[in-house]
Amino acid sequence: MEDKNTFTVINEEGKEVVCNVLFTFDSDETKKSYIVYTDNTKDKQGNIQVYASIYDPKQEDNMELLPIETDKEWKVIETILESLQEEIRNTSSDNSNSSVN
């Protein structure tokens, strides 16, 4: 049974792939809902592959992922990803700089 943090897709080879939801958000700018997720595969540099799609949060049982079609939409997603990465870096930096006496 899948929880709300995972879903299954059929890849191009017809195999089921379990994906983990990283986060979802609604954009006031585009008036759409987006889902950012990973199948935990890695690229040639060893980075985990991350994907984004448009989705309708009201259709949880039969979720259809739609492609992101405009540069404006990609810019919205990239901006959010960059701010999250910066937040993670700052949190990691704060934790590594703390010392225990």
N, C-alpha and C positions, 0 to 999 in steps of 0.2 A: 504494500500500500504506500502510495506517495504522500508526502506531507506538502504543506503549502510552499516549502522552500525548494522543492524539486518538481520536475516534470519530465516527460519522456517525449522525444521527437524521433522521427524516422529519418535517418540520414540518406545521402544520395545512393548508398549501396543497399538500402532497404533494411538496415539494421537499426534496432532500437538503441537510442542513446539517452542516458539519464543526464539531465542538466540541472545545475544548481542555480537558483535565483540569487543574484547578488543584491539587487535592489530594484524597486519600481518607483516611478514618479510620474506626476502629471505636470505638464508644461502649460503655464498660463499663456506663454508666447505662441505656441502652436495649437493649443486646445486639444492635445492628444495625450494618451497615456503610453508610457514606455516601460519596457522590461529589459534589464541588463542581466546577462546570465553567462555561465561558462559550462563547457562539457569537460573541463579539467584536462584538456589536451594542451600540449606545449608547442610553441613555435620553434623555429630553428635556433633562436637565441635562448631558449629555455623559459620564456615567459608564458604564463598561462593565458590561453586564448579567451578573450572576452567578446561577447556578441551583444547586440542591442536590436530590439524590434519594437514595433508598435503593437499594442494589444488592447483589448477591451476588458477591463477588470470585472465587468458584469457577467462575462462568460467564463467563469472559473472552470466549469465542468468540461467545456469543449473549447478550450482556448485556441484561437487562431493567431499565429504570429505573422505580422505583415512587415514587409521591408520598409526601411527608412529610405525615403526617396529624394530628399532635398538636402542641399548643403547647410541650410539654416537649421534643420533638425539635427544633423550631425554635429554642428557647432554647439548646440544646446547640450547634447550628450557629452561631447568632449569637455566642455566647460565643467560640467558636474563631475566627471571622472577625474579631471585635473585637480579640482578642489578637494575631492575625497582623498586622492593620493597625497596631496600636500598635508591634509589633516592627519593621515596615517604617519607620514614622515615626522611631523611635529610631535605626535604622541610617542612614537618610537624613540625619537631624540630625547624627549623629556624623561622617558623611563630609563634610558641608558645613561643619562647624566645624573640621575639621582643616586645618592650613595647611602649606604646603611652604616651607621656608626656603632 
